[in-house]
Amino acid sequence: MLKDKIQKLATTYKEDTIKLRRHLHAHPELSFQEKNTVAFVEENLRSMGIDKIDPKANTGLVALIEGKNPSKKVISLRADMDALPITEANDVPYKSTNPGVMHACGHDVHTSSLLGTARILNEIKDDFEGTIKLLFQPGEEKVPGGASMMIDDKALDNPSPSAIMGQHVMPLIPVGKVGFRKGMYMASADELYLTVKGKGGHGAMPESLVDPVLISAHILVALQQVVSRKADPKTPSVLSFGKVQADGATNVIPDEVTIEGTFRTLDEDWRKKAHEQMIRIAKGIAEGMGGSVDFEVRKGYPFLKNEPLLTERCIQAAKAYLGDENVVDLDIWMAAEDFSYYTQEIDGCFYRLGTRNDARGIVSGVHTPTFDIDEDALGLSTGLMAWLALEELQFR
């Protein structure tokens, strides 16, 4: 059976995939700076005999694995390659050698897994019909997002896939398991930048000032009504402010205050309305108190929707590959992912790879300096993705 063949190859090449992951982990590169990473990916693809490779989005690439009758159907698989500006705290042989940069979100896992998947698929390309299109993309961690740049650079064209799949590490799920969710899964994410302006001066003479600190306090409290009183309660929304800077002192009121935050939701119409309401509320309060506010909304990634029928097929295929007990249901996740750009263009399925091992103390969350994975996940991830892709190629 083809499934048995894939599982055997995934096991055979597991240690090689781990070596790829460790090399990538030790040599992380920030968003849109992945020159060495993409060169490493291309070198490994060519060593496998995969030579239909096109550079995309400066530090990304697309590669094709053609089976029999390659034009019959095309499925795309995606991995992101960038790291984060975090100093690694793990004491491991493959610790980051790039100070202040770390693969703290598992993109080293995604890239090495897709390389392992490519190796499996290329080895069995005489066993399937159609084409597998591999997308190795830059810059998932930084707006505007490498996915949008890959799309702009025609990564989904010539040939055009009917569907795309991507996987992401999940330290909340035990190693050996994977998670799926049909429909709405991850939120849109926008960055908010406010500059509240007033007239500063001595804190003992408030009557002669326009206090931007007080104005900012009123704005911060009032803006929460956008979520609590303006949003449909059935539409998940999050509004958080993580940075407020007033460069004054105990007795000095500054001329201005800067505020930074994020807004996330799962509805594009409401997203636009919320932006408008936040700006209107902030400006009204600032002007009513004698000051002013500059309010910038930097639009980030759209919401991520897993196409229900495609995702259901992937769930059933994963159960056939791993067993029912190793496929779990996911809840809505209010984090954001630029894979969402692909799901706005074609059918997509974005699923989670379990990497947690409590017994070994591998429990840290992503975007932390102690994030790591149980590398047994790399014996599962490569074969599962190959199996999902081939099952979808066969679907009429």
N, C-alpha and C positions, 0 to 999 in steps of 0.2 A: 504493500500500500504506500501511496505517496506520503501520507502523514508519517508513517513509520520511518520512511527514508529521510524526511525533513528532521524528525526528532533525533535520529541517529547522527545526522550531520551537525545539528546544533550542539549535541554533546561532544562530538569529535573536535569541533572547533572552539569549544568554550574557553579553553585556556588561551588560545590565540586572541579571542575577543577581549578577554581580561587584559592581556598585554596591550592591546590597542587602547583600551580604556585608561590604563595606567599611564601610558605615554601622553595621552591627551590631558589627563588630570594634572600631570606634572608640568605641562606646558600650556597653560590657559592664555587666552587672548580676549581682550575686551571687545564689545560690540563694534562691528565694522572695521576691526583691526585683525581679522582672522587669517592673515596671509599665510602664515606657517601652517595653520590648521588645515586650510583648504588645500594647500600643497601636499600635506600628509595624506589627506583623503584621496586626492587624485592619484598619488603614487600607489596607494594600496589598491584602488580600483583597477589601475592599469596592470598591477602585478597579478590580479585575478583574471586578466584577459578582457576586462571591460574597457573598451576604448571609445565608445560613443559618448563623449564627454564635452559639454559646453559650459564655459564660465558664465556666471550670471551675477548681477548685482554686486560687482566688484570683487567681493570675497565669498561668493557662493558658486555652486555649480549644479548642473543637471546631468545625469547619466542614464543611459538606456540599457536594459537587459531584454533582449528580444528572444521570445520563444518561437515556436512554429507559428506560421501565419500571423506575423507581428501586428498587422493592422486590424486584426479581429476585434480587440478590445485593449484599452490602456488603463492601468491602475497606477496611481502615484503613491509613493511612500516618502515621508518627510522627516528630517532630523535638523535640529538647530545646533549651532557650533560655538556660540559665544559664551564667555564667562562673566563673572561679576567683580566689581571693585571691592573685594573682601579679602582680608588677610587670613589665611588658613591657620587654624589652631590644631589640626590633627597631626599626630606624630606617626606618620606612616611612610613607607619607603617611596611612595609615589606622591608625596606632598608637593604642592605647587613650588616651582622654582622661579616663578615670576612674582616678586614681592608686591603685595597689595592686590593681587589678582587671583581668583579661585573659581573653580567649577563648583560653585555652591548650589547650583540648581539642577545638576545632573545632565547638562548638555553633553558632557563627555560620554555619559552612558548612552544618550540618544544617538550620538555620532558613531560610536563603536558598535552599537547594536545594529544600526543600519548598514554599516560595513559588513558585519557578520551575516546579516540577512542577504546582502548582495552576493556574498560568497556562496551561500546556499543556493540562491535562485539561479545564479550563473552556472552552477554545477549541474543543476537539473533542468536547464532551459529546454532540453529536448523532450521533457515530460509535460510541457504545458503550451497552450496557444495564447498568443497575445504579447503585450509588452508591459514591463514594469519600469516606471519612470521614477528615478531616485532624485529627491530634492535635498541637497545639503545647503541650508540657508544661514546667512549671517544675522546678527543683530536682533534676536528675539527680545532681548532685555531692554531695548532702548527705542523710544519713539523716533521715527515713524514705524519701526518694525521691519525687519528684513523680509518678512513674508510679503508685505505690500510692495517692496522693491523687487522681489523676485517676480511677482505678478506683472508689475510694470515692465519688467525686462523679458516678458513673454515666456516665463518658465512653465506656464500651463498650456502653451501652444506647441504645435508641431513636434510630436503629436499631442493631442488634447486628451487628458485622462477623463474618464467618466466619474471617478471618485478618488478621494485622497484619504490616507490614514496616517495618523501620527500617534506616538506614544510618549508618555511623560512619567518620570519617576514619581512615586508616591510613598513617602516615609510613614504614612499612617496605615498603609496596607502591608501585611506580612509578606516576606519574600515567598515566591511560589504562587502568589495570587495576582489577579488583575481585576480592574474595575471599569465598568462601563455605565454610561447614562444616555438614554435616548432623549432627543429634543434639546431644549435650552440647558446649557451646562455651565458656562463661565460668563462673567460679566464684561461689559464694556468698561473702559477705564479712562478717565479724563483727569488732567492735572489742572489745578486751580491756583492762580497767582493773583493776590490782591495787594495793592499798595494804598493804604488809608492815609490821607493827607490832612493835616490840621495846621495849627500854629503853636509851636512849642515855647517853652520858657520855664520860669521858676515854679516848682511845685507848690510853693506857698502863695502863689498869686493866680489861682485857677480862673478868677473872673476875667483876666486879661488874655486867656488862652483859648484855643480850640483843641481840645485834648484828643489826639488820635488813638490813644490807648483805650480810653473810655468808649469811643466810637467803635473801635475794633471789637471790644467786648460785646457790645450790643449786636454788632453784625454777626459774630460767631454764634451767639445764642439764637438770634432770629433765623439764621439760615437753616437751623435744624428743623424748622417747620416745613421746609421743602420736602423732607422725607416723612415727617410725622403727620403732616396735615395736607400736603398737596399731592403726594404720591398715592396711587391706588394701592391699598394694603396687600393686594394679591401680586403686586409687582415688586420683587426684591430691589431695594435701593440702599446704598451706603454713602454717607457723606462724612468724611473725617478730615480734620485739620491737624497736621503733625508738626507744623513749624510756625511760630509766631515770634517775630523779632522786633523789639522796641529798644532802640539804642539810646536809652535815657539813663537815669540814676534814681536814687531814692528821692531826690528833690529836683530832678530835671525831667520835664516832659519833652519828648522828642517832637520833631516836626512831622514825622511819618512812622507808620508801622507796616511791616511786610508780613504777609500771611501766605502759607502754602498748604494745599490740601488735595484731596482726591474725591471724585464722584464716580460711583459705579452703579450700573443697573443692567437689566436684562430686556429692555424694551427701547428700541431706537426712537420711536415717536416721543415717548416720555423723556428720554435722554435730552432731546432738543428743547422740549418745553422746560425741563428743569434748569438747563443752562440759562434760558431767558429769565426765569423767575428768580434765580439766585442773583443775577446781575441787577435786576430791578429792585429787589429787596435791599441789597447792599448799597446801591446808589441812593435809594430813598432815605435810608437811615443816615448815611453820611451827610447828605445835603441837609436833611432835617436838623442835624446837630451842628451845622455850620462848617462842615468839612467837605471832602470829596473822596472818591475812591476810583482807582484804576483796577478793573477786574478783567483778567485774561483767562480764558478757557482754552487750554491746549488739548485738542481732541486726540485721544489715544486709540486703542484698539476697539473694534466693535465687539458685540456679544458673540459668543461661540455657540453655535447650534449643531448638534450631532443629528444628521438626517436619520429619522426614526427607522425607516425600513433597512437602510444600509447598516445601521448600528445593531439592529436586531439580528441581521445575518451574521455580523461579526461576533455577537454574543454567542449565538449557537455554534459558530465555528470554534470559538475559544473554548466552549464547554466540551466540544468533541476532542479538542487537542489537549486540554488540561484536566477535564473532569468538572462536573457541575459545581462541586464544592469549592473550586478554586477560582470561580468567577463571581464577583460581588457587584452589588448595585451601588452606584455613587449618588451622592446628594448634589444639589446645586453648589457651586464653588464660586465665591465672589472675587476671587483673583482673576487676572486677565491673561490672555495668551494671544500672540499674533497669528497663531494657526487659524484664528477666527476669520482672517482675511480670505483664506482659502475656502472656508465654509460659506462665505458670501458669494463665491464664484461657482463652486461645484459641490456635489454631495461630499460630506466629510464625516469621519469618525475619529475622534480624539479620545484615547483611552489611557488608563493609568497602570503602571507597572509597579507592583509591590517590591519594596526594597528594605523593609524593616526587619530587624532581628533583635528582639528584646534580650534574649539570652547572651548575645554578644555586645550589647550596649549600643547597637546601631539604631538610634532612635531620634537623632536630631532632625529638625525640620529644614526645608530648603531655605536658602538665603541666610544661613547661619554659618559661622566659621568652623563649626564642628560637623557639618553635614558630610555624610559618607553613605555608602550602600553595602548591603550584603551582595557580594559579586556572584553569588549563585543565581541572581536575577539574570545574569548575562548568558546563562545556559538555557533560559526560557525565552528571553526577549527576541532573540534572533529567529528561532524556529517559529515562534508564534506569529511574528509579523509576516514571515514568508508564507505560512499556512493561510493566514487571513487574506493576503493578497491573491493567492492562487484560488482560494474558494470564491473570491469576488470575481476573478477573471472568468470562472466557469458559470457565473450566474447570468442568465439570459434576461 
